Amino acid sequence: MARTSNILFGCAGLVIGVLAGYAIWEAGLLDGHGFADRSVDHRQQISVAPTDFAFLPCPRAGNRGACLVIAAGGKRVLVGAPAGIGNPPAWGEGALGASGIPDAILLLSLDAAQIEGIDELRSRIWEADMSHLPLIGSVGVEEVNAGLDQTYIVPDAVAYVRRKRRRAFEKTPLAARMVGSGDIAFDTGDLTITALATAAGQLAYLVAYGGQTIIVSDCSPNAQDVTRWPKADYYLGCAEVAANYDGLARGDWPLGEPVFILGPSEGISE
């Protein structure tokens, strides 16, 4: 009897959880506001030409640490996915444009501050009828994505029927891929991003475009990690790491303003 009660209680909890998650998920899609604080307006107009190479700040990431957008070769690659990142009004016509959808998502770690916004982005991608957008990270990223797919399989299916979509049902908006040190995380032929492992089991990225190379990291790399990194033109990320970098470096988490490597006001100051 006790076992039956526990099973019934567990099933009831699961149903309530799914229904609550669906209500939150669909509200984020239908009202266009996601899960961010709607009283905050970060709709900064950022003009970036397809040939520019720039690092753009994330909206609402001021208290969440490492997050930026790599803009190069007409692509926008998001590094970090903190809470509120899927809020379209926050982006406006800024770093990711009106759609609020990047060409890929790169994670520096699987810490909560790096992944809390993945479900928001997933909802935006699914609503836009897109699928298999790259989600790149360290060990465990594929399990995180599989967990999201499993959590949202019922809400996805219900929303699919309600919206009478013409294309086949797709429950995989994100295509997760684990990378290690030296693996190519993103490559378009002119923009290449290579993963660099840290002693803490997290990732940094070497970004190459237009003959310029920049390393981006959070605050996890130690002095030994820095000495093992390939030589780059610049470092951008954490002040503690920048202090150990032999070359032009800028410790600037959270990133407060655009940094142009190629384009208007190009270069980076120490």
Buried (B, 14 or more C-beta within 10 A) or exposed (E): EEEEEEEEEEEEEEEEEBEEBBEEBBEBBEEEBBBBEEEEEBEBEBEBEEEBBBBBBBBBBBEBBBBBBBBBBBBBBBBBBBBBBBBBBBBBEBBBBEEBBBBBBBBBBBBEBBBBBBBBBBBBBBBEEBBEBBBBBBEBBBEBBEEBBEBBEBBBEBBBEEEEEEEEEBBBBBBBBBBEBEBEBBEBEBBBBBBBBBEBEBBBBBBBBBEBBBBBBBBBBBEEBBEEBEEBBBBBBBEBBBEBBEEBBBBBBBBEEBBBBBBEEEEBEE
